[in-house]
Amino acid sequence: MSTQRKFKEMKFAIRAQNLEYKLTETEENIVEYILVHQAEVVNMKIVTLAEHFFTVPNTITRFCRKLGYGGFTELKVELRHELLEKQTGNQQLALIEENFGLVDEKREIKLAKLLQKARLVNFYAQDQTHLIAELGVECFQVLDSKFQLLGYEKEVLSRINNGAGDVFFFISISGETPAIVNLAKKAKERGHQVVSLTNLSNNSLAAIADVAIYCLTEVTYIAGIEVTDKTPMFVILQALFQRYLKLCKITPKKTETL
C-alpha cells in the first residue's frame, strides 16, 4: 500500500494522535483547534489560521506535511470529506484500512532494529489477545528461536529477574491490564527494553514502553463479555514482521497457485 493511499484512509484525529510524538506544542494546539472548529477550518485561509496562533503560513504547511497531507489545501479537502462522509455498511473494512495508516515508518524501523539486535525477545499477552499474539509470533519464530511467546505471568517474571538487557513485548488492547502493566514496570526496573502494542490511546503500558506501537479497534461487549475484533492487532504485527524481513534482507519465496 502506498504512503499516499495509506494516509488518505486516515481521519485527521487518528493521524494527529498516532503522530503526536512528532508534534511541537504549537502544533498540538493547532490539532485541538481543528478538532473543535473543523467546519470553520474547511473554509479558512491559511493566513487566517496562522494568525490565530501568532505564527506564519509556513508553520501551518509544515504541520500539514508532518501529518501526511500535501499541504493546507489537501488538509481542508480531507476535513470536508470527513464532514460529508455518511455512515456506510462496511465499517469493519474501513477500520482495518485505517490500521495500515497507523504504521509509522520511522517508529517501525526503530523497533525492527531493536528486535534485530536483541538477544532474546519475549512476547506476552493474556486471554483472547494471546491467540493473536501467537499467530504473529509464529512468523518471527520461523526466522529465529530468540522470538518467544510466554504463556504465564510467573514465566515472564522469571525471565525479567534472570535475564539481562532483553526485550519484552507486551500486547494489550486497553494498555491497562494490571498484571501486564506491573510486569512492564518490573522489566524497565531491571534494565530491559519494553515494547507495547495497544489500542490507540493514552494508556499506562504505552507510557512505560521504550517503543509504543498502536492498532485501532473498537472495544465491544455482548452480555458483559468482551468480543472486540483483534484483527487490527494482527495487521500491525504483520506490518512489523514485513519491516523486519526488509531490514534483514530476507525475501520470502512465493508459490504459484493453479
C-alpha positions in Angstrom: 0.0 0.0 0.0 1.5 3.4 -1.0 2.1 6.0 1.6 -0.2 8.4 -0.1 -3.1 6.0 -0.2 -2.4 4.9 3.4 -2.7 8.4 4.7 -5.8 9.2 2.7 -7.6 6.4 4.6 -6.8 8.0 8.0 -9.1 10.6 9.6 -7.5 13.8 10.9 -7.9 12.9 14.6 -6.3 9.5 14.2 -3.3 10.9 12.3 -2.8 13.5 14.9 -2.9 11.1 17.8 -0.7 8.5 16.1 2.0 11.1 15.3 1.6 13.1 18.4 5.2 12.4 19.5 6.4 14.4 16.5 4.3 17.5 17.2 5.5 20.7 18.8 3.4 22.4 21.4 2.1 24.9 18.8 1.2 22.0 16.5 -0.7 20.3 19.3 -2.7 23.5 19.9 -3.5 23.6 16.1 -4.7 20.0 16.4 -7.0 20.9 19.3 -8.4 23.9 17.4 -9.1 22.0 14.2 -10.9 19.2 16.2 -13.2 21.8 17.7 -13.6 24.1 14.7 -13.4 21.6 11.8 -16.4 23.1 9.9 -14.8 26.6 10.1 -11.3 25.4 9.1 -12.5 23.9 5.8 -13.4 27.5 4.6 -10.5 29.2 6.3 -7.4 30.7 4.6 -4.0 29.5 5.7 -3.1 33.1 6.7 -6.1 33.3 9.0 -5.3 30.0 10.8 -1.7 31.1 11.1 -2.6 34.5 12.6 -4.8 32.7 15.2 -1.6 31.1 16.6 0.6 34.2 16.1 2.7 32.3 13.6 3.3 32.3 9.8 1.7 30.2 7.0 4.9 28.1 6.6 4.3 26.7 10.1 0.8 25.5 9.1 2.2 24.0 5.9 4.9 22.1 7.8 2.3 20.9 10.3 0.1 19.6 7.4 3.0 17.7 5.8 4.1 16.3 9.1 0.7 14.6 9.3 1.0 13.3 5.8 -1.0 15.9 3.9 0.4 17.5 0.8 -0.4 20.9 2.3 -3.1 23.0 3.8 -5.4 22.7 0.8 -5.3 18.9 1.0 -6.0 19.1 4.7 -9.1 21.2 4.1 -10.3 18.8 1.3 -9.9 15.8 3.6 -11.6 17.6 6.5 -14.5 18.4 4.2 -14.8 14.7 3.2 -14.9 13.8 6.8 -17.7 16.2 7.5 -19.7 15.0 4.5 -19.0 11.3 4.9 -22.0 9.2 5.6 -22.1 6.0 7.6 -21.5 3.0 5.3 -22.4 -0.6 5.9 -18.8 -1.8 5.9 -17.3 -0.1 8.9 -15.1 -3.1 9.7 -13.3 -2.8 6.4 -12.8 0.9 6.9 -11.4 0.2 10.4 -8.9 -2.3 9.0 -7.8 0.1 6.3 -7.2 2.8 8.9 -4.8 0.5 10.7 -2.5 0.5 7.7 -2.3 4.2 8.2 -1.1 3.8 11.8 2.2 2.2 10.6 4.7 5.0 11.1 7.9 4.1 9.1 10.4 5.8 11.4 9.0 4.2 14.5 8.7 0.8 12.8 12.3 0.9 11.6 13.4 1.8 15.1 11.5 -1.2 16.6 12.8 -3.6 13.9 16.4 -2.6 14.7 15.7 -3.1 18.4 14.4 -6.6 17.7 17.3 -7.5 15.4 19.9 -6.6 18.0 18.1 -8.2 20.9 19.5 -11.4 22.5 16.0 -12.5 23.4 12.5 -11.1 22.5 9.8 -12.2 25.0 6.2 -11.6 23.8 3.4 -11.7 26.3 -0.4 -11.3 26.1 -3.4 -12.6 28.0 -6.7 -14.2 27.2 -8.0 -13.7 23.7 -5.2 -11.4 22.8 -2.8 -14.2 23.4 -4.2 -16.1 20.4 -3.5 -13.1 18.1 0.0 -12.8 19.6 0.6 -16.5 18.9 -0.2 -16.0 15.2 2.1 -13.0 14.9 5.0 -14.5 16.9 4.9 -17.7 14.8 6.1 -15.7 11.8 9.1 -14.3 13.7 9.9 -17.8 15.1 10.5 -19.1 11.6 13.4 -16.7 11.4 15.0 -17.1 14.8 14.3 -19.0 18.0 15.1 -15.9 20.1 11.5 -14.8 19.5 9.4 -16.5 22.2 5.8 -16.2 23.3 5.4 -16.7 27.1 2.2 -18.2 28.4 2.3 -17.5 32.1 2.8 -14.5 34.3 5.3 -16.3 36.5 7.3 -17.3 33.4 7.6 -13.7 32.4 8.6 -12.6 35.9 11.3 -15.3 35.9 12.7 -14.1 32.6 12.7 -10.5 33.9 14.6 -11.4 37.0 17.1 -13.8 35.4 17.7 -12.1 32.1 19.9 -9.1 31.2 19.1 -6.5 28.6 16.4 -8.4 26.8 13.3 -7.2 25.0 9.8 -7.7 26.5 7.0 -7.1 24.0 3.7 -6.7 25.8 0.4 -6.8 23.9 -2.8 -5.5 25.4 -5.9 -3.8 23.8 -6.5 -1.4 26.7 -2.9 -1.0 27.8 -4.3 -1.0 31.4 -4.3 -4.7 32.3 -2.9 -4.6 35.8 -0.7 -7.7 35.6 0.8 -6.6 32.3 1.4 -3.1 33.4 3.2 -4.3 36.5 5.3 -6.7 34.5 6.3 -3.9 32.2 7.3 -1.7 35.1 9.5 -4.6 36.6 11.1 -5.2 33.2 12.1 -1.5 33.0 13.4 -1.5 36.5 15.6 -4.5 35.7 17.1 -2.7 32.7 15.2 -4.5 29.9 13.8 -2.8 26.8 9.9 -2.7 26.8 7.8 -2.6 23.7 4.0 -2.3 23.7 1.2 -2.9 21.2 -2.1 -1.4 22.4 -5.2 0.3 21.0 -4.6 3.9 20.0 -5.0 5.8 23.3 -3.0 7.4 26.1 -2.5 4.3 28.4 -0.3 3.2 31.2 1.5 0.4 29.2 2.4 2.7 26.2 3.7 5.3 28.7 6.1 2.8 30.2 7.3 1.4 26.9 10.6 2.4 25.2 8.8 1.9 21.9 5.0 2.0 21.7 3.1 1.0 18.6 -0.7 1.0 18.1 -3.6 -0.6 16.4 -7.1 0.9 16.1 -10.2 -1.1 17.1 -13.5 -0.6 18.8 -13.8 -2.3 22.2 -17.2 -4.1 22.2 -19.1 -6.3 24.6 -22.0 -8.7 24.3 -23.8 -9.7 27.6 -20.8 -8.3 29.5 -18.3 -10.4 27.6 -15.6 -8.7 25.5 -15.9 -9.5 21.8 -13.5 -6.9 20.5 -12.2 -7.5 17.0 -8.5 -8.3 17.4 -7.7 -8.4 13.6 -6.2 -4.9 13.7 -3.5 -6.2 16.1 -2.6 -8.9 13.7 -2.4 -6.3 10.9 0.2 -4.3 12.9 2.2 -7.4 13.9 2.3 -8.4 10.2 3.5 -5.0 9.1 6.2 -5.2 11.7 7.2 -8.6 10.5 7.5 -7.4 6.9 9.6 -4.5 8.1 11.9 -6.9 10.0 12.2 -9.1 6.8 13.2 -6.0 4.9 15.8 -5.0 7.5 17.3 -8.5 7.5 17.2 -8.5 3.6 15.1 -11.6 3.6 12.8 -12.2 0.6 10.1 -14.8 1.2 9.5 -17.3 -1.7 6.1 -17.2 -3.2 4.4 -20.3 -4.6 2.2 -20.2 -7.7 -1.4 -21.3 -7.3 -3.2 -23.2 -10.1 
